[in-house]
């Protein structure tokens, strides 16, 4: 081959090589564009990038703790999640969820009894499945105690079902809240069966956050309390009015209480234990308003016992309330008895307290040579400002 032909061949080869590289680059670009369009659909590149960033931010992780005590009839599961995020307006928000519930050991899917009770300790992996999603857990167990970290995997099928039922479509964070609270479709079914309004996603999450689950709703409904509105139901749960509380009050004769009366009783510290203490002290528990009055004024079993130890054994609840209101304590009675003032009437005790006649004042009067004055004389001296 001549030199000229060789140069032409070399040039042609170089051209073909360049063409091939360009073709490869174009093919690669076409392939990446096709993949990008498939991901983006009809929304465009900006939405795709935003979606990718959002997906990265929507990864929810947290801690788990388990006390594996099957011999005691319970296994305690704690799930904790803490996050700090910045909203579109630039403000930072922090949130923390911490739930502890007794669960069936079978709910810890993938964890064996041998692993949980390992004496040497072992690494573990297991799942906690809720309707709203799954907590994929990994960590360490030794002698019945375990801890580690979880990653939450939302269940989009559950989200679709909520949307189908007219509740709305929860985002990943709302699904996490529902899963932590173990809120499922049973709550919606029970709400519907009892004639409650259909909640939206925010209300459903709020119910879960405040401990309103299907079992609570069923219990309150069985006790005769169908409150019709979700806010009223959440308020009852927040104030600690439970089916157990209703049942215990009924056992002590407080039946057919309205919902507002239950709330009032709970808010004022009326507990079965308080009622029991009054009865043990020999008092028949009064009507609810009277019971609340006794509790509000600080008349407790210990107050009653202390006064009885000082000899005041037959006081009515009204007398006890009056003495407590005026600051008559067992210590005050003891000091007066030490100065010779024994078996004073409740009226005398209250009047002395109201006029500021204290043991210290009486000692000053006596120290200046006065004979032990009467209660009335002490009150008059105090009112005149004597011995100050």
PATI-129693 format. One record per atom (N, C-alpha, C): residue in three letters; x, y, z. Coordinates in steps of 0.001 Angstrom, whole numbers, plus 500000, padded with zeros to 6 digits. Atoms other than C-alpha are relative to their C-alpha. Layout:
ALAXYZ ...
% end
This chain:
UNK500853498810500000 UNK500000500000500000 UNK500892501243500000 UNK499187498792500098 UNK501297503449499065 UNK499846500839501252 UNK500033499113498841 UNK502025506102501698 UNK498708500802500031 UNK501227499193500056 UNK499067508143500491 UNK498791499172500418 UNK501140500866499637 UNK496698505189500811 UNK500002499687501496 UNK499941500269498566 UNK498001504408504258 UNK499466501181500809 UNK500489498811499294 UNK497303507986505380 UNK498471500095499919 UNK501460499972500126 UNK493765507764503963 UNK499339498969500911 UNK500567501064499157 UNK493144504505505815 UNK500044500399501469 UNK499877499567498610 UNK494438505944509067 UNK498972501071500334 UNK500981498946499789 UNK492239509004508665 UNK498595499445500114 UNK501321500606499962 UNK489214506853507927 UNK499757499282501332 UNK500133500712498718 UNK489883504719511021 UNK499754500976501154 UNK500187498991498948 UNK490192507810513203 UNK498602500567499963 UNK501355499449500145 UNK486946509158511780 UNK498959499023500530 UNK500941501019499523 UNK485159505880512421 UNK500029499877501518 UNK499872500090498545 UNK486542505763515976 UNK499275501154500685 UNK500674498825499422 UNK485296509281516687 UNK498491499867499874 UNK501441500179500225 UNK481938508474515127 UNK499423499011500988 UNK500467501020499061 UNK481655505400517301 UNK499871500576501404 UNK500072499414498664 UNK482448507387520426 UNK498788500914500125 UNK501158499106499984 UNK479831509979519524 UNK498706499197500075 UNK501206500844499998 UNK477292507252518819 UNK499765499403501379 UNK500133500561498656 UNK478013505644522173 UNK499496501044500994 UNK500414498929499104 UNK477661508962523940 UNK498535500351499803 UNK501401499707500283 UNK474380509663522161 UNK499080498911500539 UNK500808501125499493 UNK473109506207523063 UNK499872500065501515 UNK500031499897498543 UNK474068506685526688 UNK499088501130500438 UNK500854498855499663 UNK472368510087526751 UNK498525499644499803 UNK501383500399500276 UNK469251508630525146 UNK499479499070501089 UNK500413500939498978 UNK469183505815527687 UNK499719500714501321 UNK500202499275498736 UNK469609508147530677 UNK498780500902499923 UNK501174499150500160 UNK466968510495529253 UNK498723499187500125 UNK501177500862499915 UNK464548507624528854 UNK499716499593501445 UNK500180500368498605 UNK465165506509532412 UNK499486501180500813 UNK500417498811499284 UNK464784510074533667 UNK498529500306499748 UNK501396499747500319 UNK461502510505531784 UNK499079498995500657 UNK500812501036499355 UNK460237507222533152 UNK499797500324501465 UNK500109499652498580 UNK460967508423536721 UNK499149501253500197 UNK500642498710499811 UNK459701511945536203 UNK498540499965499574 UNK501360500028500531 UNK456583511114534177 UNK499673501350499405 UNK500460498738500594 UNK454733514310533403 UNK500411501203500818 UNK499732498878499087 UNK456276516462536120 UNK501267500765499690 UNK498803499249500349 UNK459692517406534744 UNK501142499768500942 UNK498758500259499297 UNK463242517421536011 UNK499988500581501404 UNK499976499369498681 UNK462739519852538907 UNK499231499192501020 UNK500790500813499087 UNK459992517743540447 UNK500699498704500333 UNK499299501261499754 UNK462118514613540049 UNK501093500179501030 UNK498936499736499039 UNK465038516143541905 UNK499397500242501380 UNK500651499724498726 UNK462687517448544587 UNK499499498720500648 UNK500492501267499469 UNK461137514002544927 UNK501131499179500575 UNK498865500771499507 UNK464564512404545326 UNK500476500534501338 UNK499578499399498740 UNK465525514884548045 UNK498999499673501095 UNK501033500290499016 UNK462179514384549758 UNK500071498564500469 UNK499915501411499629 UNK462582510610549673 UNK501132499769500973 UNK498862500164499089 UNK465966510948551350 UNK499646500517501393 UNK500368499426498715 UNK464430513120554049 UNK498951499160500718 UNK501086500763499420 UNK461533510721554622 UNK500436498650500551 UNK499500501231499390 UNK463745507947555989 UNK499923500168501520 UNK500235499854498574 UNK462612507459559559 UNK500687498864500753 UNK499285500973499186 UNK464819505754562098 UNK499805500339501474 UNK500154499765498576 UNK464736505362565848 UNK500594498868500808 UNK499478501009499088 UNK465491503173568829 UNK498875499093500488 UNK500945500920499383 UNK463772500124570240 UNK500597499417501273 UNK499629500663498748 UNK463888498564573713 UNK498978498897500259 UNK500908501111499702 UNK462431495200574675 UNK500387499366501324 UNK499846500813498793 UNK461974493552578061 UNK499206498716499757 UNK500613501271500383 UNK461291489924577174 UNK499735499193501259 UNK500341500638498726 UNK459440488564580208 UNK498783499108499812 UNK501136500873500267 UNK457227485766578941 UNK499573499234501238 UNK500371500721498782 UNK457365484047582332 UNK499098500846500889 UNK500860499105499235 UNK455633487116583778 UNK498733500355499222 UNK501202499767500793 UNK453011487075581065 UNK500016501276499186 UNK499953498769500783 UNK454230490167579268 UNK501370500166499347 UNK498768499569500657 UNK456821491462576843 UNK499816501462499644 UNK500138498557500160 UNK457360495207576837 UNK500833500483498812 UNK499324499436501174 UNK458228497005573581 UNK499914501518500055 UNK499931498537500069 UNK459358500637573501 UNK500580500411498661 UNK499520499448501268 UNK459752502532570227 UNK500183501501500177 UNK499697498575499856 UNK461427505943570194 UNK500464500565498668 UNK499558499307501216 UNK461787508360567324 UNK500112501486500294 UNK499769498568499784 UNK463214511855567416 UNK500482500606498693 UNK499584499372501248 UNK463580514260564530 UNK500038501512500159 UNK499929498552500089 UNK464476517824563759 UNK499985500348498523 UNK500131499689501419 UNK463351519294560470 UNK499674501481499818 UNK500262498595500311 UNK463047522664558770 UNK498858500077498997 UNK501140499856500888 UNK459753523680557176 UNK500349500909498825 UNK499781499149501174 UNK459365525549553895 UNK500209501458500382 UNK499839498607499571 UNK459163528804555857 UNK501316500255500725 UNK498686499848499388 UNK462615528145557317 UNK500050499735501485 UNK500027500249498561 UNK461473527460560855 UNK500297498537500292 UNK499625501368499637 UNK462918524403562570 UNK499024499455501033 UNK500920500669499090 UNK460641521949564310 UNK500631498707500495 UNK499519501262499449 UNK461556519111566605 UNK498799499186500463 UNK501074500888499578 UNK459405516125567367 UNK500572498765500668 UNK499547501202499317 UNK459687513144569664 UNK498806499102500285 UNK501016500997499729 UNK457602509988569882 UNK500627498923500879 UNK499510501034499091 UNK457986507474572676 UNK498794499182500450 UNK501142500833499643 UNK455535504597573011 UNK500499498699500616 UNK499693501272499353 UNK455663501587575318 UNK498711499209500135 UNK501174500855499930 UNK453233498708575052 UNK500433498572500287 UNK499790501433499854 UNK453001495118576159 UNK499520499303498733 UNK500318500667501259 UNK453024492886573096 UNK500141498495500160 UNK499801501439500088 UNK452789489227572233 UNK501395499767499421 UNK498669500267500554 UNK456312487843571692 UNK499966499635498517 UNK500119500359501409 UNK455036486540568346 UNK499971501228499095 UNK500012498769500793 UNK454683490173567229 UNK501411500447499618 UNK498599499683500325 UNK458498490408567209 UNK500462498947498997 UNK499821501022501025 UNK458767488523563948 UNK501465499840499620 UNK498598500283500297 UNK462115486860563457 UNK500857499887501238 UNK499278500107498735 UNK463139486969567126 UNK499580498708500689 UNK500307501254499318 UNK463376483595568840 UNK500185500165501503 UNK499870499997498545 UNK463064482874572536 UNK501454499767500401 UNK498599500304499699 UNK466598481467572514 UNK500871501237499837 UNK499232498773500199 UNK467978484717571094 UNK499724500996501128 UNK500371499007498992 UNK466060486877573569 UNK500589499672501367 UNK499544500406498678 UNK467194484863576580 UNK501453499542500005 UNK498606500425500098 UNK470749484274575416 UNK500821500513501187 UNK499192499595498846 UNK473106484303578391 UNK501276500707499569 UNK498768499381500497 UNK476136485260576293 UNK499723501274499222 UNK500337498843500823 UNK474280487849574194 UNK500135499670498531 UNK499961500285501430 UNK473589487825570476 UNK499411501149499207 UNK500575499036500922 UNK472911490085567514 UNK498669499470499485 UNK501327500417500445 UNK469293490033566352 UNK499482500917498902 UNK500768499247500985 UNK467097491143563469 UNK498558499506500074 UNK501405500393499986 UNK463315491171563636 UNK499150501173499527 UNK500935498982500478 UNK460270493072562376 UNK498834500152500963 UNK501254499715499298 UNK457385494742564168 UNK499056500576498953 UNK500895499611501089 UNK454524494942561697 UNK498717500612500537 UNK501246499319499708 UNK451720497426562020 UNK499291500266498677 UNK500730499789501258 UNK449018498215559487 UNK500573501165499202 UNK499479498819500697 UNK450603501577558682 UNK501432499820499508 UNK498623500224500441 UNK454085500119558174 UNK500730499046500916 UNK499191500983499275 UNK456873497920559469 UNK501242500654500590 UNK498765499576499355 UNK459659498641561942 UNK501013498864499834 UNK498941500989500203 UNK462711496739560721 UNK501077500247501054 UNK499154499797498825 UNK464769496248563885 UNK501261499148499944 UNK498779500763499796 UNK468331495205564514 UNK500676500515501257 UNK499343499593498757 UNK470364495222567687 UNK500558498808500751 UNK499314500949499131 UNK471460493103570625 UNK499062499563501118 UNK500805500548498906 UNK469786490825573172 UNK500899499230500942 UNK499301500804499004 UNK471063489375576415 UNK499106499829501225 UNK500758500350498798 UNK469157487621579199 UNK498661500750500098 UNK501342499435500001 UNK465787488997578185 UNK499903501489499746 UNK500016498559500255 UNK466798492631577612 UNK500671500275498663 UNK499446499694501312 UNK467336493995574131 UNK499839501454499636 UNK500090498621500480 UNK467954497298572411 UNK500687500088498648 UNK499387499810501305 UNK468924498622569022 UNK499308501108499248 UNK500564498964500859 UNK467764500710566100 UNK499011499388499022 UNK500947500463501002 UNK464896500475563664 UNK499957500975498829 UNK500333499194501166 UNK464084501752560200 UNK498537499754499678 UNK501425500145500263 UNK460458502423559405 UNK499739499926498508 UNK500378500195501404 UNK459034501157556107 UNK498491500208499899 UNK501435499726500080 UNK455628502766555360 UNK499280498988499116 UNK500830500888500808 UNK452808500626553971 UNK499086500847499124 UNK500775499160500911 UNK451460502405550908 UNK498627499404499708 UNK501309500615500159 UNK448645499874550628 UNK499012500482501051 UNK500837499465498918 UNK447311501056553983 UNK499617501440499697 UNK500280498609500360 UNK447613504664552824 UNK498927500061498918 UNK500995500027501083 UNK445633503796549686 UNK498619499644500536 UNK501285500397499430 UNK442915502149551775 UNK499362501152500769 UNK500533498824499313 UNK442558505249553964 UNK499421500991498989 UNK500489499098501040 UNK442200507309550807 UNK498691499480499420 UNK501210500602500568 UNK439601504884549446 UNK498810500192500926 UNK501074499835499022 UNK437587505237552650 UNK499635501456500245 UNK500336498591499869 UNK437518509014552327 UNK500691500719501130 UNK499267499374498900 UNK439924509710555178 UNK501054500966499475 UNK498909499218500565 UNK442661511133552972 UNK501226499133499856 UNK498770500748500233 UNK446130510043551926 UNK501090500495500936 UNK498956499563499056 UNK448683510162554763 UNK501370500025499340 UNK498621500022500469 UNK452290511088554073 UNK500795499035500873 UNK499178500981499292 UNK455186509010555375 UNK500101500310501485 UNK499901499630498592 UNK455451510970558610 UNK498712499656500744 UNK501276500358499377 UNK451762510476559345 UNK499862498487500129 UNK500017501460499898 UNK452092506770558589 UNK500863499530501173 UNK499159500332498852 UNK454938506631561109 UNK499241500214501307 UNK500755499717498783 UNK452738508253563766 UNK498919498953500225 UNK501056500997499877 UNK449904505838563059 UNK500572498640500379 UNK499371501287499665 UNK452271502866563223 UNK500500499989501439 UNK499529499929498616 UNK453834504013566490 UNK498836499833500979 UNK501172500093499140 UNK450343504336567994 UNK499212498715499770 UNK500688501249500358 UNK449277501016566429 UNK498534500264499669 UNK501334499668500479 UNK446251502634564798 UNK499785499326498652 UNK500305500691501240 UNK444626500549562098 UNK498560500216499592 UNK501344499864500549 UNK441407500088560197 UNK498921499652501018 UNK500983500355498976 UNK439699498600563265 UNK499450501242500694 UNK500472498767499365 UNK439497502097564766 UNK498968500680499114 UNK500966499406500918 UNK437748503414561666 UNK498687499222500025 UNK501207500829499975 UNK435327500479561735 UNK499188500252501266 UNK500700499778498734 UNK434505501075565406 UNK499382501391500051 UNK500564498651500067 UNK434035504816564876 UNK498718499994499190 UNK501177500070500859 UNK431605504061562085 UNK498859499262500700 UNK501025500796499325 UNK429752501419564144 UNK499329500783501121 UNK500565499235498883 UNK429261503876567038 UNK499427501349499577 UNK500638498785500486 UNK428065506706564828 UNK500832501255500089 UNK499135498824499975 UNK431068509000565060 UNK500189500552498586 UNK499648499393501269 UNK432020511404562318 UNK501207499283499402 UNK498831500597500651 UNK434498510126559763 UNK501187500947500146 UNK498856499099499784 UNK437934511496560674 UNK500762500250498709 UNK499015499818501060 UNK440423513024558302 UNK501338499481500509 UNK498700500561499624 UNK444089512043558360 UNK500533500651501268 UNK499469499305498825 UNK445046514723560885 UNK499284499558501274 UNK500747500442498817 UNK442282513658563262 UNK500369498573500386 UNK499621501381499718 UNK443240509999562928 UNK501361499954500699 UNK498680499926499368 UNK446858510831563774 UNK499872500541501422 UNK500196499408498665 UNK445707512981566703 UNK499427498967500962 UNK500570501030499151 UNK443619510131568058 UNK501079499015500444 UNK498929500921499655 UNK446592507797567899 UNK500994500595500973 UNK499041499329499122 UNK448928510323569510 UNK499481500122501430 UNK500592499817498674 UNK446503510708572422 UNK499478498693500602 UNK500334501296499412 UNK445978506989572969 UNK498601499496499733 UNK501332500481500359 UNK442565506591571375 UNK500143498925498930 UNK499957501127500932 UNK442618503143569801 UNK498668499262500038 UNK501269500713500124 UNK439924500673568895 UNK499557499411501335 UNK500375500611498728 UNK440046498948572297 UNK499443501039500970 UNK500519498933499140 UNK439549502261574138 UNK498587500390499566 UNK501305499608500527 UNK436644503195571872 UNK498945498947500311 UNK500946501070499683 UNK434994499801572336 UNK499642500005501488 UNK500243499997498559 UNK435409499996576117 UNK499095501136500436 UNK500840498861499633 UNK433899503469576396 UNK498589499830499450 UNK501314500244500571 UNK431074502497574075 UNK499216498992500818 UNK500659501021499181 UNK430306499408576154 UNK499557500564501341 UNK500363499363498723 UNK430222501627579274 UNK498873501012499825 UNK501118499099500257 UNK427553503741577605 UNK500384501390499576 UNK499541498663500374 UNK429669506682576476 UNK500372500032498523 UNK499769499782501421 UNK429314507385572757 UNK499889501504499772 UNK499939498544499895 UNK430397510977572548 UNK499755500731498689 UNK500354499474501324 UNK429727511499568831 UNK501107500793499318 UNK498940499218500646 UNK432642513862568240 UNK501374499471500410 UNK498649500495499756 UNK436278512926567972 UNK500705500850501045 UNK499349499130499024 UNK437421515958569969 UNK499575499664501420 UNK500475500379498666 UNK435226514932572910 UNK500641498688500440 UNK499384501292499696 UNK436663511425572717 UNK501463500183500404 UNK498591499723499687 UNK440242512707572680 UNK500122500690501355 UNK499968499288498713 UNK439478515018575600 UNK499829499027501160 UNK500203500998498955 UNK438180512107577685 UNK501281499210500242 UNK498782500807499875 UNK441317510090576957 UNK501130500813500610 UNK498952499125499470 UNK443603513029577689 UNK499877500197501504 UNK500230499740498581 UNK442023513546581101 UNK500030498728500837 UNK499853501244499242 UNK442458509901582045 UNK498712499291500313 UNK501264500710499814 UNK438838508814581831 UNK500030498747499134 UNK499897501278500704 UNK439106505149580882 UNK498811499116500364 UNK501063500950499616 UNK436622502262580863 UNK500221499432501400 UNK499693500515498657 UNK438398500953583981 UNK499600501011501067 UNK500362498949499056 UNK437901504299585744 UNK498487500062500191 UNK501462499983499933 UNK434193504292584896 UNK499494498810500814 UNK500435501210499303 UNK433805500723586152 UNK500284500096501498 UNK499639499909498583 UNK435610501425589445 UNK499100500987500744 UNK500905499051499355 UNK433483504497590200 UNK498619499373500208 UNK501305500653499874 UNK430363502445589570 UNK499984499004501153 UNK499924500955498892 UNK431547499850592063 UNK499809500691501345 UNK500182499251498752 UNK431475502594594728 UNK498702500801500004 UNK501322499385500002 UNK427995503719593785 UNK499830501209499118 UNK500097498825500860 UNK428770506510591339 UNK499635499538498580 UNK500498500541501261 UNK426622505331588451 UNK499321501104499196 UNK500732499095500903 UNK425076507086585465 UNK500544501420500021 UNK499401498665500061 UNK427522509978585571 UNK500080500466498554 UNK499845499434501342 UNK427474512271582562 UNK501480500109499667 UNK498606499912500442 UNK430629512601580506 UNK500719501166500669 UNK499377498836499370 UNK431303516070581920 UNK500258499757501486 UNK499779500318498589 UNK430916514740585459 UNK501211499085500165 UNK498815500864499963 UNK433475512046584759 UNK501274500818499849 UNK498831499137500208 UNK435896514659583464 UNK500287500820501255 UNK499831499165498799 UNK435314516841586508 UNK500556499168501153 UNK499504500866498934 UNK435835513939588902 UNK501477499676499794 UNK498601500363500290 UNK439084512930587179 UNK500922501197500196 UNK499171498801499891 UNK440388516482587031 UNK500233500405501451 UNK499875499609498600 UNK439804516968590767 UNK500599498897500863 UNK499272501017499245 UNK441659513831591750 UNK499144498981500706 UNK500863501020499411 UNK438709511616592575 UNK500408498646499441 UNK499563501329500404 UNK440145508124592458 UNK499296498947500856 UNK500547501072499165 UNK438826504776593670 UNK500740499883501337 UNK499216500063498772 UNK441657504838596214 UNK499566501038501008 UNK500447498940499098 UNK440473508150597663 UNK498653499645500622 UNK501311500410499482 UNK436904506880597989 UNK500158498881501032 UNK499764501132499102 UNK438167503697599606 UNK500566500470501334 UNK499431499474498759 UNK440196505670602156 UNK498937500654500868 UNK501078499375499231 UNK437150507708603187 UNK499108498943500639 UNK500856501056499465 UNK435080504576603580 UNK500694499242501128 UNK499248500694498952 UNK437832502911605592 UNK500049500829501281 UNK500007499119498826 UNK437789505948607898 UNK498611500120500614 UNK501337500016499433 UNK434098505349608497 UNK499030500987499393 UNK500864499006500629 UNK432641507946606144 UNK499314499406498774 UNK500727500374501196 UNK429951507234603627 UNK500298501046498929 UNK499619499053501044 UNK431117508755600381 UNK498792500832499584 UNK501130499135500354 UNK428908511774599600 UNK499749499993498494 UNK500239499824501430 UNK427435512709596249 UNK501242500599499348 UNK498764499642500708 UNK429976513556593586 UNK500480501407500337 UNK499570498631499722 UNK430007517325594195 UNK500566500126501404 UNK499471499982498636 UNK430483516782597925 UNK501345499315500085 UNK498728500722500025 UNK433248514306597236 UNK501106500880499427 UNK499025499096500622 UNK434995516802594983 UNK500394501099500983 UNK499719498934499029 UNK434690519480597680 UNK500961499501501074 UNK499108500574498989 UNK436314517213600266 UNK501409499862499444 UNK498673500205500628 UNK439141516394597850 UNK500691501328499733 UNK499417498698500339 UNK439669520005596746 UNK500549500721501221 UNK499589499284498793 UNK440007521223600330 UNK501085499257500776 UNK498837500649499405 UNK442753518746601124 UNK499722499071501146 UNK500330500970498944 UNK440912516409603442 UNK500366498612499487 UNK499517501312500424 UNK442807513166603068 UNK499908499018501156 UNK500013501028498960 UNK442941509903604975 UNK501064500286501057 UNK498932499708499042 UNK446227510970606560 UNK499628501171500906 UNK500456498852499194 UNK444691514295607715 UNK498991499540501041 UNK501013500528499079 UNK441743512465609256 UNK500655499204501124 UNK499329500849498997 UNK444021509965611016 UNK500785500845500991 UNK499185499165499111 UNK446326512678612393 UNK499130500700501044 UNK500898499345499048 UNK443395514538613978 UNK499395498987500971 UNK500525501031499107 UNK441974511310615357 UNK501023499622501064 UNK498948500303499031 UNK445309510615616996 UNK500070501064501096 UNK500027498923499019 UNK444851513950618770 UNK498683500037500777 UNK501237500091499234 UNK441438512897620053 UNK498749500455499287 UNK501165499524500748 UNK439141514299617367 UNK499505498861499105 UNK500376501255500649 UNK437450511061616421 UNK498621500015499363 UNK501392500022500474 UNK433888512097615573 UNK499671501216499147 UNK500229498827500834 UNK434268514937613133 UNK499270499615498711 UNK500678500211501275 UNK431930515198610162 UNK500909500464498864 UNK499207499555501154 UNK433286515734606673 UNK499971501522499877 UNK500081498539500074 UNK432028519337606782 UNK500906500656501038 UNK499097499462498973 UNK433897519968610045 UNK501450499841499561 UNK498635500231500489 UNK437034518472608542 UNK500372500999498914 UNK499755499028501072 UNK436713520696605484 UNK500240501387500595 UNK499858498671499379 UNK436268523797607655 UNK501344500124500715 UNK498724499956499289 UNK439271522957609843 UNK501166500063499019 UNK498901499998500994 UNK441445522243606814 UNK500105501347499318 UNK500015498689500658 UNK440385525495605160 UNK500640501082500864 UNK499499498961499093 UNK441358527504608241 UNK501393499672500551 UNK498618500289499621 UNK444743525858608643 UNK500173499289501318 UNK499882500768498758 UNK443992523732611691 UNK500619498647499666 UNK499292501249500263 UNK446548520950611521 UNK500212499228501296 UNK499716500805498796 UNK447425518139613876 UNK501195500580500748 UNK498845499383499343 UNK450722519933614579 UNK499564501191500867 UNK500532498862499244 UNK448800523047615683 UNK499312499506501276 UNK500697500571498843 UNK446632520929617983 UNK500999499472501019 UNK498975500564499101 UNK449692519181619453 UNK500701501102500787 UNK499326498897499313 UNK451413522487620255 UNK499103500610501086 UNK500930499443499012 UNK448305523815622019 UNK499842499065501197 UNK500121500972498907 UNK447957520626624031 UNK501221500061500910 UNK498784499898499214 UNK451579521040625141 UNK499982501197500929 UNK500118498807499164 UNK450593524429626614 UNK498783499927500919 UNK501120500188499084 UNK447611523015628476 UNK498635500209499392 UNK501281499758500650 UNK444893523747625929 UNK499547498689499334 UNK500424501318500472 UNK443313520332625524 UNK498497499989499753 UNK501400500207500320 UNK440018519227624074 UNK499271501287499648 UNK500672498800500481 UNK439293522558622503 UNK498970499614498947 UNK501005500262501024 UNK436208522699620320 UNK500569500371498627 UNK499543499659501353 UNK436612522900616588 UNK499821501498499746 UNK500201498553500158 UNK435164526435616754 UNK501148500778500630 UNK498886499324499335 UNK437861527496619241 UNK501279499866499176 UNK498796500223500808 UNK440594525962617110 UNK499997500884498756 UNK500116499189501220 UNK439344527736613986 UNK500169501474500340 UNK499906498584499637 UNK438958531117615759 UNK501430500374500380 UNK498614499719499626 UNK442453530924617269 UNK500866500082498746 UNK499194499998501236 UNK443901530103613864 UNK499712501250499178 UNK500378498827500801 UNK441950532897612167 UNK500595501287500562 UNK499505498754499365 UNK443161535503614694 UNK501514499965500222 UNK498544500041499894 UNK446778534407614560 UNK500521499629501367 UNK499554500441498677 UNK446951532943618056 UNK500790498716499826 UNK499125501148500189 UNK449920530638617783 UNK500594499562501334 UNK499328500484498785 UNK451827528574620305 UNK501078500974500445 UNK498955499033499655 UNK454657531123620166 UNK499398501215500700 UNK500664498858499372 UNK452245533953621010 UNK499574499647501423 UNK500455500413498660 UNK450794532026623950 UNK501186499924500965 UNK498810500098499130 UNK454290531332625297 UNK500478501382500423 UNK499589498641499635 UNK455098535077625201 UNK499081500557501087 UNK500958499509498994 UNK451927535855627130 UNK500300499383501357 UNK499762500702498739 UNK452655533243629760 UNK501348500404500608 UNK498656499672499498 UNK456343534200630046 UNK500040501348500714 UNK500019498685499372 UNK455375537699631158 UNK499139500017501270 UNK500623500092498690 UNK453676536439634251 UNK498509499840499992 UNK501450500158500034 UNK450134536098633038 UNK499627498562500294 UNK500519501353499821 UNK448153533156634224 UNK499476499524498659 UNK500444500550501277 UNK447093530837631469 UNK498669500617499602 UNK501237499322500379 UNK444507532983629688 UNK499053499056499268 UNK500979500787500749 UNK441333531648628143 UNK500181500261498507 UNK499942499814501449 UNK440890531303624410 UNK499516501391499619 UNK500554498684500320 UNK438765534451624346 UNK500986501097500372 UNK499007498994499588 UNK441393536410626300 UNK501181500033499042 UNK498887500063500961 UNK444136535236623953 UNK499635500707498697 UNK500436499365501251 UNK442134536360620937 UNK499945501514500170 UNK500068498557499758 UNK441484539796622495 UNK501394500613500091 UNK498626499495499894 UNK445166540243623390 UNK500640500086498606 UNK499412500022501354 UNK446174539297619845 UNK499407501113499147 UNK500648498967500792 UNK443615541652618328 UNK500469501408500390 UNK499516498686499544 UNK444930544567620484 UNK501482500206499690 UNK498576499874500310 UNK448480543858619379 UNK500891499846501204 UNK499212500166498769 UNK449601543009622881 UNK501030498874499812 UNK498954501013499954 UNK452789541029623492 UNK500663499728498633 UNK499353500164501306 UNK454038541626619962 UNK501466500423500087 
% end
